[in-house]
Amino acid sequence: MSNVECDEIINRLTSMLPAERPIALHEPTLGQLEENFTKDCLRSGWISTAGAYVDRFEKELAHFCGIEHAIATVNGTSALHTCIVLAGVKANDEVLVPALTFVGTLNPIAYQQAIPHLLDCEKSTLGIDPEKLDQHLQRIAEIKNGTCINRQTGRTIRALVVVHILGIPANMPALARIAEQWNLILIEDAAESLGSFRDQRHTGDWAQLSALSFNGNKIISSGGGGAVLTKNSELAAQARHISTTAKQPHSWDFIHDKVGYNYRLPNLNAALACAQLQRLPEHLSNKRKLYRKYRETFSDIETAKIHQPPEALQCNHWLNLLLLSDKNNRDLLLQEAHAQGLLLRPLWNPMQQLPMYAQCPSDDLSTTQQLWETGICLPSSPGLAA
């Protein structure tokens, strides 16, 4: 990319974004409603992991997602770790997972002393490529006594974790069929995809266990926060139990019946989450508007195109992705944009590049590598749509 081409991209971004600098990649939109709810929580005195706002948030979140149970947790990583634990992932198991994701998807697998098994993505959804996954399993796996075994390592392949990258629903019908065929426990990492639907089903509805995140950079934020989603009442009860230090109900005694985790969402954070959830339809509308503006802005430039998800999907457009024509252009553009207060970001470093996951088993990861080399995430806060 020449300096002229770089300047052209920067100029187009500058023309459609507010003049104030810096412009963050994604920041929460907060207002009077959030202030009212958090003040009410403070006045109540219930600010820790019990309180009316926690119960309210769980019920309203489950209703919005169309999934029977939501268990609020302190962050998305804790929610996903709870899912991994309840899926029965054990030490030395392998868990199929995309290489194109945030490290928080793989860390809970490592917490269980299990081994991530890295998969490639498809360009259309950025999620796991079901065709490549099917071919990969045909090459390296077999079913023995009802269990999926990696013939190359001798280890059990226990689960498949699907991530809805940048809020785009992955190809869940195909991936769910593969999970069933190979007796894999299916888990959805829906941390980025609140408000995204495929075939009129919210992300998280395809698996027995799913995880959401409400970090400060998500489409709604509780400061920190997450949730486990499940349609199974028994799994919901287990998730609630182990995320509350596995403490048995008792008026005064401290009885814990297994190793548990201090993962429950504080009521103060839940108050903020309740206010944000009320504003989610507005955020989704603004994000769709911003996506259309980006797509129009870059419609006639050959060196940079906005990634367009399949039209049949209903996406929350959490982050908008700009794809460059040449991998050598990315860092030059990032450097110039940051100098001008546009805080663009590349996609996450592919997981095979991180030292703790470099030796993990994997399929060919060429599409992941290409997207990382050419992709830039653009400022995508809901408030930028005006």
N, C-alpha and C positions, 0 to 999 in steps of 0.2 A: 504494500500500500504506500503510495506516495503521500507526501505532506498535504498535497492538494486534496486527495481523496479523504484523508483523515479529517481535514478541515471541513470538508463537505458534510461528513457524518456528524461532526460536532455542531456545525451550523444548523443542521436539521433538528437535532435534539434541542438546541438552544431556542429555536423558533417555536417549539411547541410546549416547552416547559417553563415554569415560573422563573422570573428573573432573579429571585433570591437564591443565594448560594451559602453553603453547599446544599445539594439535593441528595438525600440519602437513597440507598437502594430500596428500602421499605421501612416505613415508620408508622406507628399506630396513629389513628385518627381519634382523638379524645375530645369530649365536650361536657356539657352540663349534666347529661344523664349519668355519665361515669362518676362525676363528682358527687352527685346526689346519692348514688348507690353506695359508694365507698364511705361517705360521711354517715349514712344510716348504719352501715356495718360497724363503724367505729363507735357510734353512740350505743349500739347494742352491747358492746363489750365482748362479743363473740368474734374473735379475729383469727383464731387458730384453726385446727383441722376439723372442727365441728361447728355447725351453724346452719341457719335457714337458707343462706345463699348457696351453700354447697348442694343441698338437696334440690333447691330450685334449678340451679344450673344443670345438674344431671338430668332432671326430668325434661327441661326445655331443649337441651342438646339432643337427647335421645329422640324426642318428638321431631325435631328439625331433620335429623338424619334418617328417620324412619326405621330405626333399629331399637329393639326393645330395651336395652340396658346401656347406660353410660356410667362409668366409674371415674370420677375426676381424680387426677394425680398432679403431682407437683411440677412435672414437665413432660414433654413428649418422650424423652429417653426412658424415664421411669415407666411410662405407659407401655412402651414397646418391650421393655425388659419384663414387665408383668405378663405380657402376651407370650414371650419366649418361655418363661417359667411354666405357665399354664399349658403350653403346648408340649411339655415334657422333654424339652431339649436338654440333653445331658452332656457331660464332659466327653470330648472326643467325637461327638456327633458332628456331621456336616449340615450346614444350613445354606440353601441356595439363596443368593441375594445379588442385586445388581451392583456392578462396579461403578455405575454413574449414580451417586447418591451422596448425601451428607454422611460424615463419619458416624453420626449418632444412630444410623441404621445398623452398623456392624458392631459397635461397642457392646450392646446388650448381649449379642451372641458370644462375644469374648468373655463377658461377665460369667457366663455359664461354662467357661472353659471349652466351648464348642468352637468349630472351625468354619468361618465363612467360605463359601464356594462361589466364586465370582462369575457373573453372567453378563452378556452383552445386551445392549438396548436396541430398539428400533427407532428410526428417525421420526416416524410420524407421531408417536405418543411419548417418546423418550423413555418409555418403560421397558421392562424385560421383553425381549424379542421371543415370542412363543415358538416360532418356527425353528430358530436356532437352539432354543432350550430343548425342544423335542428331539432334534437331531443329536444334541450333545448327550442327552440321557440315553438315547439308543446306543451311542458309542461306548459310554463309560459305566452304565448302571445296569442292574438286574434286580428282580424281585426274588427274595428268599424268605420263605415262611411269612409272607405278607409284609416284609420290610424291604425298603429300597436300599440297596447296597452299592457303593462305589467300588467297582471291580478293580480299579487302579490302586485304591488305598485300603480297601477292606473295611472302611468305616460305613456306618449307617448314615444315609442322607435322610434327616428327620423332617425337615420343613422347607417350605418355599415362602420367602418374604418378598412381597411385591410392593414397590414404592411408586406412588403416583407423582412423578417428577414435575416440579413447577406447577402442581395443581392439575395436570392433565391425566385423566383416568387411563390407566394401563388397559391392555386388551384382556380384561378379566374373564370373559367367556372362554377364550382359548386357554388361558393360564389355569383357570379352575379345572378344566377338563384334564390338563396335564397333571395337575396335583392329584386328582382323583385316580387317574390311570396308574400313577407311580406311588400311590399310598403315602403322599406327602401331606403334612399338616399345612394348610394355607393360612398365612397371616398377611394382613394389609397394613403397610406403613402409610397411613393417610395424613401424615403430619402437615403436608402442604396443600391438602385438597379439600378442606371444608368448603362446602357449597358446590362441589363438582359432582356431576351425575353421568352415568352411562346406562343406556337403556332404561331410563327413568329410575335407576337405582343409585342411591348415594354411594360414593366410595366408602369402603368399609362394610358394605352390605353383602359382599361376595364370600367373605371368610368367616369362620367361627370367631376369630379374634382380630381386632384391628386397633390401631393407635392413632390418636390425634395430638396436635401440639398447638399451644396458644402462647408461644414465645413472643417477645416484643416485636419480631419481624413478621409474624404470621397475619393472616387476613383478619382475624380478631385476636386480641391479646388480653391476657390476664396478668401481664408482667412476666410471669412464668406460669406454666400450666400445661396439662395434657389430659387425655382421657382414654380409657379402654372402652371399646364398643363391642358388644356381643349380643347375639340373639338367644343365647343359652343361659337360662336362669341359674343353673349350677355353676357355670363358669363365672357368671357375674358375682355370685356369692363368694367364690374363691378369690376373685380379683379384689373384691372389697376387703376380704379377710387378710390376705397376705400383704396388701398395700397399707394395712393399719397395724403393722408389726405382729400380725397373726395373734392378736390378743382376744381371748374369750370374753364375752360380756360378763361383767360381775360388778357389783356395787362398789367394791373396794379392793378385791384381790387382783394380783398381776399374774394371770395364767396365759402363757403363750404356748401353743401346741405344735409349732413348727418354726423354721427360720422365716421371718417376715421382713418387711421393708417399711421404712417411714416415708411413704410415698404419697400420702393424701394431700389434696389441695387445701390450703388455708381458706377460711371463710372470707377473709379480706380480698384475696385474689378472686374468689368466686363472685363476689359482688361486682368487681370490675368486669368479669367475664359475662355476667348476666346482662349488664348494660351493653357490652359490645355485641352480644348475640342478638339483641333487639335491633342493632344497627347493621347486622350482616346483610340483609337485602339491599340496603343502600350501598354498602361497600361493593357488593357483587355487581350492581348496576354501574357504579363508577369504574370498576375494573374492566368491565366489558367495553365501556366507552373509551377508556385509555388504550386498550388493545386495538380498537378500530383506528384510533388516531395514529398510533405507531405504525400500523399496517399501511395506512394511507401515506404517511410521511415517507416511508421507505419503499413505496410501490414501484418507483421508476428508477431506482439506483441498482446497478448490477453488482457492485462490490459488497453490498450488505442487504440482507433480506430478513424480515421478521418471520420467525418460525410460526407456522400456522397449524394448529392441531386439526385433526379430522373434523369436518363440519358437523357430523352427527353427534359429537360429544358436547356436553354442557360443562364448560370449564370455568373455574373461578379466576383464571389468569393471574395467579398469585405473583409470578414474575414473568415478564416478557423477555423473550430470548432473541437477540440479534445474531444472525449467522453470517460470518464473513466469508468471502470467496477464497481467501488465502490464509493459511495458518500462520504465516509470518506477520500478519497484520495486527494480531490481537493485542500484543503488549504495547505496541506503539500507540494504538487508540486508547488503551487504558491509561497510559501515562499522560497523554494529552488531555483526556477527559478529567482526570483527577486534578490536573493543574488548573482546570477551569471550574472546579467545584462540582463536577458531575461524578458522583461516586459509583460508577459502574463496577461490576464484578465479573470475573470469569465464572464458569461452572466450577464446582468443587473438583479438586484434584482427584482423578480416578483412584479408587481404593487400592489398586495394585501398586500405586506409586508411594503409598504410605509405608513406612518401614515395618510396622507391626503386622501388616497384611500383605506384604510383598510376596511371601512364599505360599499364599493360599492357593488351593486348586482353582482352576479357572477354565473357561471356554476361551475361544478367540474373542478379543475385546476391541476389535478394530473400529467399530462404529462409535463406541464410547470414547476412544482416543481421538477420533476425528471431531466429534462434537466438542470435546474439551479444548481442542486446539483452535477451533473457529468460533466458539460460542461466547457471547457477552450478555450478561443479564442487565437489563435497563431499569432505571428507577420506576417503581411500580406501586407506590403508595396510593391508596384510594383517593386521597385529597388532590392528586395531580390531574384528575380528569377534568377539572373545571376549565 
